[in-house]
Amino acid sequence: MNIQGKVHYVGVNDRVKHRFEGLWLLPQGVSYNSYLIDDEKVALIDTVDVAFFTEYLDNIRAVIGDRPIDYLVINHMEPDHSGSIALIRKYYPGVRLVGNKKTFEMVEGFYGVPTGDDLVVAEGDSLPLGHHRLRFHLVPMLHWPETMVSYDETEHILFSGDAFGCFGALNGNVVDEQMDTAPYWPEMERYYAAILGKFSPMVKRALAKLGGLQIDMICSTHGPVWKKEVARAVGVYDRMSRGVTEPGVVVCYGSMYGNTQRVAEAVAAGAAEAGLRKVIVHNLSVSQPSFVLADIFRYSGLAIGGPTYNGGLFPVVEDLLRRLAGREVSGHKLAYFGGFTWASAACKTVAHYNEQMKMDLVADPVEWKQGAGAATLDAARAMGRRLAEAVLSAD
Ligand code: FEO
């Protein structure tokens, strides 16, 4: 599929995989994007998951027929993009791999592909292809150590790797101006929260580094090619990397027999009473983590709670806290609650995680023994009000 001039899309859709990275649900699938520049020299940019190699090879041959590929540019080594490197080299034995020093350690480590006549590039190096000329910028830890982007100086196209990507397979068209992009924006936020949420400082650094470039098109490795919506796509990454939030409270809880659920409902009711329109409640035994994380990244208030369980915190609640402790969410307002039957541990565990999350605790925790009675529910409602007031007064 032609993208612009000599640049073609040769990627594939994955509508089979249930969880990306074995973790994150894919209700709308995902695309593995790869691009072919059919110039005097032929350059392939990134590959696809090896499970799709036959289709991928057909896509390549539909563009270049029997011509050889001169270069395979490797922006990122996670196997959803690097998985076909060994087979590309088998089918195109003359191809030169292009990557940075860290890339080639991984090429050998993952695939046993010996480094040979390869091209090791450093920051700012460029590669002439004929009409096009690619320039390479290293963006380490976005989100692996070897990550880099390739900038086409001729057509001002940024081949950005995972950056500016999103979940969601492509439905017929590839370029944003030819499709309804509405389903992809929430999937971009969910992708960021799940995959890049730990690396916001590196995203900020990368955005600063790329900020001076004229970018007319972004070709990422997942989701649509951004042409009409370049500024919006960059804006989403910019906003999320800076931790910019909207007024709202996300109430997250786990509950075995309904007591914690009643407390969570009271917190939500209190937040709504205070005049907050955006109140979202997640039962963590039901809601999937990437959707919960995306909501937490979007809204500025978090209320979280669960029962004590086996001398600690109810596992699904602790799982969310563990994920948050590894992400950049420190600007949030926090309130928490927890119950116990004979020995209290839930609230202490939330407090422990907040030493890493560094959220701003805006109310005393609500803790109760055994059944959540009227006094507990009143306290939870008051805590919800207090949290909403803190959120509203901060924004
Ligand atoms: Fe899409 Fe980090 O791989």
Residues whose N, C-alpha, C, O or C-beta is under 5 A from the ligand:
A	BS01	FEO	E78 D80 D162
